[in-house]
Amino acid sequence: MTHNLPQLGDDILSWKLMDIERLEVEKRKGPSKPGPYEAVVAPQWNGLCGSDMHIYLTALLGEERMKEPFVLGHEASGIVVQVGEEVRGLKVGDRVALEPGEGCGRCGDCKKGAYNHCDSMRFAAADGLDGTLQGLYKLPADLCYKLPDNLSLEEGALMEPLAVAVNAVINIANLPHAANVVVFGAGPVGLLTMSAAKALGARRIVAIDVQQQRLDFAKSYVASDIFVASRMEKGESKEVYSQRHAEDIKRSLGITDRGIESVDVVIDCSAAEVCMQTGMWLLRRKGTYVQVGCGPLYVNLPMRVIADREITVKGCFRYGPGVYPMAIDLVSRGLIDLKPLITHKYGWEDAVKAFETTKAGKGEDGKMAIKVMSE
């Protein structure tokens, strides 16, 4: 299965970000021989996500400008080309989804199973580390997850954002039985969060966004109900708007403050302050709010509502142990369908077009871009 793939010792090609919106192909030496517990994979497909686009459009890594060019990409699948001598359960030719973050395995966070919070985390295309838009990529073999025969490599590349969604629903929200769930933001992560909630037993899923087209897709894909965000009135503050917005949603969709039609879980994938505020006004007493979208450092929240209703507010950062296998299993068993999300695919030579399509929100074909893939 590894014929025509780059091999160790070969020079490889990579797409390197040189500056704002400037990608160039670089030919360079491939990775060194894998260590005893490592694997070398030839990435086959990369999904482009919001963090890739933020770096592409700003050249910023967090709050700081990138110091030198590096390779983007972290939503990836590939084919194993070499494994270390101590690796078990993984062989050359296996098709795998790549988990792009390597914890140290020794710190307190890693040892208690919270390796996503490791202070020494090495994450693809973060903090200047090269990502997966290259011919070969080396990583610990235990971060390579074999794909069942009924999953494509394109679907395998989407296990990374799906892992974020699954983690938010099962580990952070602790989704209760037959829950009513509201998701703000009908972009790729929001849609995946809705699909994970449905697969894991949600009773009702409400999608809220500013774009009707995205909501129409959400409705056809997985959402029980949709709501186009209300417009702010002239001179209206965010605080007043958010309370009115929540009342508009409840009145339109028959959501109640208590009982079977009340909202158990709100998951925000929009990172908009007014969505956060609205979400907390929507929740029933003792409901759970989860923040997935990464937005402003500081926001105003209705603290009295949080206190009076005893709302649980949680953050969600990436994913941890067992999440990738669960994500793969949910797709393999047909409980989540990733295929409709893949709207545009580009060959290796057209990586710039892939980024530009994601930036524009639609392809040259005029169709809305949800998840754009680069080969």
Stockholm file with secondary structure:
# STOCKHOLM 1.0

chainA/1-375         MTHNLPQLGDDILSWKLMDIERLEVEKRKGPSKPGPYEAVVAPQWNGLCGSDMHIYLTALLGEERMKEPFVLGHEASGIVVQVGEEVRGLKVGDRVALEPGEGCGRCGDCKKGAYNHCDSMRFAAADGLDGTLQGLYKLPADLCYKLPDNLSLEEGALMEPLAVAVNAVINIANLPHAANVVVFGAGPVGLLTMSAAKALGARRIVAIDVQQQRLDFAKSYVASDIFVASRMEKGESKEVYSQRHAEDIKRSLGITDRGIESVDVVIDCSAAEVCMQTGMWLLRRKGTYVQVGCGPLYVNLPMRVIADREITVKGCFRYGPGVYPMAIDLVSRGLIDLKPLITHKYGWEDAVKAFETTKAGKGEDGKMAIKVMSE
#=GR chainA/1-375 SS CCTTSCCTTSEEEEEEEEETTEEEEEEEECCCCCCTTEEEEEEEEEECCHHHHHHHHHCEETTEECSSCEECCCEEEEEEEEECTTCCSCCTTCEEEECCEECCSSSHHHHTTCGGGCTTCEETTSTTCCCSSBSCEEEEGGGEEECCTTSCHHHHHTHHHHHHHHIIIIIISCCCTTCEEEEECCSHHHHHHHHHHHHTTCSEEEEEESCHHHHHHHHHHTCSEEEECCCCCTTCCHHHHHHHHHHHHHHHHTCCSSSTTSEEEEEECSCCHHHHHHHHHHEEEEEEEEECSCCCSCCCCCHHHHHHTTCEEEECCSCCTTHHHHHHHHHHTTSSCCGGGEEEEECGGGHHHHHHHHHHTBCTTSCBCSEEEEC
#=GC SS_cons         CCTTSCCTTSEEEEEEEEETTEEEEEEEECCCCCCTTEEEEEEEEEECCHHHHHHHHHCEETTEECSSCEECCCEEEEEEEEECTTCCSCCTTCEEEECCEECCSSSHHHHTTCGGGCTTCEETTSTTCCCSSBSCEEEEGGGEEECCTTSCHHHHHTHHHHHHHHIIIIIISCCCTTCEEEEECCSHHHHHHHHHHHHTTCSEEEEEESCHHHHHHHHHHTCSEEEECCCCCTTCCHHHHHHHHHHHHHHHHTCCSSSTTSEEEEEECSCCHHHHHHHHHHEEEEEEEEECSCCCSCCCCCHHHHHHTTCEEEECCSCCTTHHHHHHHHHHTTSSCCGGGEEEEECGGGHHHHHHHHHHTBCTTSCBCSEEEEC
//
